[in-house]
Amino acid sequence: MRGSRPSAVTGLGRCRKRRELREPRMAQAGDSGPGAGGQRGVGSALRRAPWLCALAMLWQAAAAGVPSWRQWPVPYNTESPVCVPGIPRSLGPGQTGKVGDFVATLSSACRRFSFRPAPDPYCQAQYTFCPTGSPMPVMKGDDVIEVFRLQAPVWEFKYGDLLAHLNIMHDAIGFKSTLTGKNYTMEWYELFQLGNCTFPHLRPEMNAPFWCNQGAACFFEGIDDNHWKENGTLVQVATISGNMFNKMAKWVKRDNETGIYYETWTVQASPEKGAETWFESYDCSKFVLRTYKKLAELGAEFKRIETNYTRIFLYSGEPTYLGNETSVFGPTGNETLALAIKRFYYPFKPHLSTKEFLLSLLKIFDAVILHRQFYLFYNFEYWFLPMKFPFIKITYEEIPLPNRKKTVSGL
């Protein structure tokens, strides 16, 4: 439910995804969908995700480019138990520095959280997070489970195939049990919509920007065939055993409890192949890719079909480390820098009139395109990005399905 902590028992919570205005056609009887609108708070309209501002920028992007897997730092590492940013090599409190000033080791740059904190009550979702969610079932070991690739346009429930033309797609995974005939949907997305994960709220009573940027997994019975097929993809990619599914379920629980924050942007030095990747995203497609990888490690053999994913890129020179909330906005922080960061985020505020929106769009264009500035919040730290042409781009690029591992790894 909106504002509640996803269940620590299932690791998934009572959850679902961004088509929340509709009931899944094959959901369990008696599950209540969000169509009634009863889950909206009184102030939710004032806290709506400021997606329109970002979307106006994203629509300027063209789908092109080749991925680079070089990265520093990464938000989470699937092999590491616990995830913080790199450790400053020689910087003191309040000092800034370049990426090269940081030690990026597996243990320091990449550890996961030990638990999922309860979201702040201020964070409110326009559409309820995963309202028909259910625990992952325990399958019989000899069951044969079909695995499906699911993909559909973001906000398809509201805009149909509009965002498909811009290659802005949402990814999920489907499962079907041969023994029971039941099927299931599993996905990972924002608790409080995309805009809240991308830009903060500037609350008058707080000096620092306030973030509502948790993401989580959602599992529920049923696959809405029409939703995925009409404007997207529903295709089988693998077959696994019940034992594999049960092991995957344990991994999903751990992944969901320790990888808890959504990150929209992938930041690269340029669109060129092999360009330096400064920051990686952590979103719905990355969850699907992590799950596919885990299934391959457990022995799943995937079909050889093309699989493409949406990525949203920012392009910049080497980022500059600015500090965390305390060092920038605290009592002994940098007031000039704090004001600059808040001024940058101000045009992205929600609930704008048409006139305010157009003025904000001009301010965003001035900051990002003309002055080539972007302030990124990543792993609880602030970074300055010296933006470079083409500044921002949406790509829809192929990332192959994984190969089966010869040696099955443990959990």
N, C-alpha and C positions, 0 to 999 in steps of 0.2 A: 504494500500500500504506500501511497505517497508519504514521504517523510519518515517511513519506518525502516528499521534495519533489516536487510535480507537475512533469512533464517540461517543461523549458524549450524543448524542440524543438517539441512540439505545442502547448504552452501549456495543455494540458488534463490531462496526467498520466494515470496508470492509475487511473481514477476512476469513480464512480457515485453513487447517492443513498441516501436513508434507507429504502428497502425492501430493504436489503442482505441480508436473510435468504433472499431468493429469487433464483433464476436468472432473468434475462429470458428469456421463452419463445422469443425469436427471436435470442438471442445467438449469437456465433460458436461453432462446435463446438470443444470443448477448453478453453473459458474456464472458470476455476474460480470458482464463486460462494462467498458467505460462509456458506452453510448449514452447512458442516462445522464452523464455529466455530474453525478452526485459527488464525485471525488474532488471537485475543484474547491480550493479555499477562497475566502472572500477576497483576499489580496492577490490571488494568482494572476489576474490580468495585469497587475502592476509589476509582477515578477516574471513575465513571459520571457522566454529565451529571445535575445536580440538577434535572431537569425536573419531577419530581412536585411539588416545592414551588411552582414557578412555575405549573404547570398547575392546581393547586388554586386559585390566584388567578385564572387566566385563565378558568376555568369559571364565574366569577361574572359574566363580561362578557356583554353582549347585542350582537347584530350590528345596528349602526345607524351613522348618521353620513355625512358628505359630506367628501371629501378637500379639503385645502387645499394648494396648490402653493407657498405662500410658505415659505421655509425659510432657516435660518441655524443653524450652518453645514451644509454637506453633506459626506458622507464622501468622495465622489469626484465629479469632473465629467468626463463622457465626452468633452468637447472639449479638456480640458487634459492636457498630457503627463505631468505628475507630480502627495499630498494631505495637507496639514497643516491643523490648525485655524486659526481666526482669530488675528491677531496682536494682543496687548494694546496698547491705545492709550496708556495712561498707567500701567500697573501695573508695579511692581518685582518682584524675585524674592520668592516666598513670599506675595505679596499676592493677595487674592481680588477678584473683580469681577463685575459683571453682564454679560449679553450685549451691552448697549449700549456697554460699555467696549472692545469689540473692533472692529477694522477687518475687514470681511468682503468682501474683493475677490476676483475670480476667481483671481488669481495667488497670493494669500496664503492664502485660505480653502480653496482647492481645487487641490491638485496631487496627482498619483499617485506611487506608489512606483516606483523605477527597476528593481526586481527583486523576486522572491518569495523571502524567506529560508527556509531549511530549518527546519521546526518543531522545537521542543525535544523531545528524546526523552521527557521527562516526560509530554508530551501523548499520550494513548492513546485510541483510538476503541473504543467497545464494538462497533460494527459497522464493518467495513473500509470505507474511503472508496473508492468507484469501482473495485471489484476486476476488472471486465471491461472497463475502458476501453481505447480504441484511438485512434490518430491520426485526425484528420479527413481524409477522402479528397479527392483533387483530382478534381473533376467535369469532364467534357467540357463545353466552352463552350456547345454547343447542347442540352445535356440540359435536360429540363423537370423541375423539382424541386417536389414538393408539400410545403407547409409545414403542420404540424398544431399546434393548441393542445392541450396535454396538462395535465390537472389531476386530482389524486386526493387523498384524505385523507392527512394526515401519519400515518406509522406504520400505514398500511393493512395491511401485511403482518402486523401484530401485533394490531391492534384492529378490523380491518374498517372499517365505515363510521361507527364511533363518533364520531370527530373531525369527520366531515362534518356531523353534526348541530350541531356548534359552529362550523361554517364555518372550521375550521383546515385549510387546503388547501396542497398543494405544487404548484408549477408547473414545467413543462418545455416543450420544443419538439421536435416530431418532423419528420423529413424522409424523403421517398421519391423515389428516382431512377426516372424513367420508362425510361431506357435499360437499367439493370441490374436493376431490380425490387427493389433492396436498400433497406431503410429503417433509420433511425438515430434515436437519442434523444440530446438535449443538455439539460443542466441545470446548475445552480449551487447548491451547498449547503455545509454545514459539514464541515470535515475531521474534527472530533471531537465531533459531535452538538450539538444546539441548546443544551443547558444549559451546555456549556463556552464557548459563544460569548456567553452571556447573563450568567453569573456566574463569578467567578474561583475559583481554589483558594487556600486560605490555608495555605501551607507553613511548618512550624515553623522551617526553616532560613533563611527569607526574611522580610524586614521588610515588603515590599510584596506586595499580592495578585498572584498569578501567573495569566496569561491564556493560554488555548488557543483562540483565537478566529479562526483562519484559515478562510476559505471559498474554494472554487475551483470551476472548471467541470469537467464530466464529459461525455465523449462516448463512445458505444459503439454498435455495430451492433445493430439490432433494436429493435422497439417491442413492449412487452408489452401487447397489445391488451386482454386481460382485466383487467389491473391498472388501466388508465386508464378503460375503459368501465364496469366493474362498479359502481363507486361514484363515478365522476368524469366526466371529459370527454375525448373524443378526436374532434376535429372539424377539418376543413381550413379554414384561414384565408387562405391565399394560394398563389400559384404563382410560382416564380422560375426564372431560368435557371441553368445551371451556372456561368456567369461570375459571377453575383450570389452564388452560394453560396461560390465560391472567395474572393471579396473579403470576404464576411462571415467566412469562416474566419480570414483574416488579422487582421481586427478582433477576433475572439474571442480569438485568441492574445495580442494586445496587452492587451486588456481583462483577461484572466485573470492576466497576469504583473504588472500594475500596480495592480489593484484586488483586494486580497488579504485584507481583514478583513471578517468578518460582523458585522452590527449588527441586533439583533432589534427594537429599539424605534423607533417614531415618537413624538416628544414634541411635544404641541400645548398651546396655552393653554386650549382648550376643545373640545368636540365640535361647536361651531357652525360653519356654513359660513363660510369666509373667516377662521377663527381663525388666529392666528400659529402657524407651525410652527417650533419651536425646533431640533429635530434630526430628520433623515430616517433611515429604515432602509436597510439594504443587504443584501438577502436574495435568495431564489430568484425571487420575483416581479419584483424590480427588474432582475435579469439578463434575464428574459424580455422585459420592457418595453424595456430598452436594445437588445436584439437586434431586436425588432420595429421600433424607431425606426431602427436602422441599415439594415435591409432596405428600409424606406420611403425612406430617403435614397438607396439604391442603385437605386430605381425600382420596388420591389414595390408592388403594389396589393392591399390587404387587403379582405376581404369585410366587409360591414356587419352584424356579429353582436355580441350582447352578450357582454362579457368582464368577469368579476368576479374580484377578488383579495383575499386575506386580508391584513389589516394589524392589528398589535398596537400599541395606543396607550397611552401614559402621558399624563396631563393634569397640568400644573403651571403655576405662575406663572413669572415670568421667572427662568431658571436663573442660578445663581451659579458663576462659574469659581473652582475651588479650586487648580489647579495640576497639574503632571505628576508622574510617579513620583518624580523626583529632588527636586523642590521640596516634596513632601508627605512622602515616606517616607525621603528621603536623610539624611545625617549632620546637615545643618542644617535639616531639615524641621520641619514642625509636628506634634509628637508627639500633641497633643490631637486634631487633625483626623485624623491617621493612625489613631489608635485608634478614633475614631468610624466611619470608613469600614470598618475591619475588623470592628467589632462589627455593622455593618449587614449585611455579606456573610456573617457566620458562620452564620446560620440556613439559608443556601442550600447548605451543604456536602453532599456526596453520602454515600451509604451510611449511611442513618439507619434505626434501628429504628422500629417503629410509634409507640412512646412519644416518641422523639426527634422524629419527623416532626410529631406533633401539637403538641408544645411549640414546635418551630420555626415552625410555621404561626401560632401565637399571637403569637410575637415579630414575625413579618413583618406580621401584621395590626396589631399595636401600632405598629410603626415607620411603615408606609405609610399606614394608614387613620386611626389615632388621632392620631399625632404628625405625620402628613403629611410624611414625609421619604423621599427616595430619592436614592441616590448613583449617578450614571451615569458610566461609563467610555466616552469617545468620542474617537476620534482621538488616543489616547495621553494623554488628559487627563481629570481628574476634575471633575465638575460636581455641584452640589447642586440638586435639584429640590424646590421647595416644592409638594407635591402638592395637587391640587384635585379636588373631586367632578366626575365619577364615578371618578376615580383611574386606572382601567385599563379598557380595552374592546377587544374583538375586533370588527372590522368586516369585512364581505364586500361590497365596493363596486365599482361599475362603473368601469373605466378604459377608454375606447374604444380600439379599434385605430387606429393612426396613419394619416394620409392620405399618399398618394404625394407625394413631393417633386417639384416641377416642374424644379428644378435638382439634378442628381445631384452630391453632394459627394464629395470624395476621401476616402481613408482617413487 
